Structure formats: structure tokens, C-alpha cells
Amino acid sequence: ADRATATWARAHAADLRRLAGQISALDDLAPEACPAQTALHTALGAADAAELVAPLTDMRPYLDARHTGLVASLDALEDRRTTKAATDD
């Protein structure tokens, strides 16, 4: 499943990077989100888009009603990723 996730992430690198950039730029998150947001920002600089998957997932609990568009985008990407992983198994 890890290989499938990495392959999927590389194929969807632009979407992952766009979403990671938007989330890492948020300045209205709770202080508890800071470590996860920093990790996401760091992963954004990685050459491999697969390194964005876990930090993006880790940010999900910190997004609230002010971030419905980002939540919907995260959920849609996660649905696509898990659907792809399930069909590859």
C-alpha cells in the first residue's frame, strides 16, 4: 500500500502541492496546529510529493468551519487515494 500511495502522490503532485501551500499559509489556526503546519511546510520543499501525504493528513483535525473548502479538497484527495490503493491491492 505504501508503494501505491507514493505512486498516487507523484501522479497528483500538483494538487498535493497546491493544497499544502494553501494550508501552510493559514494564519488563523490554533497554536496546537503549529507543529503539524511546520511539518507540512517542510514537506512542501521535498522533491517527492509522496512526502506530503502524511503531513496533509495530520493537518485535517486542525481545520474547522472556517476552512470548508480546504477540508473538502483534503477529503476528496483522501477518497481518491484510498480508492486507488484499494483497487491496487
PyMOL commands that set and color helices and strands:
alter all, ss='L'
color gray80, all
select helices_A, chain A and resi 2-11+13-24+31-44+49-62+65-88
alter helices_A, ss='H'
color red, helices_A
deselect
rebuild
show_as cartoon
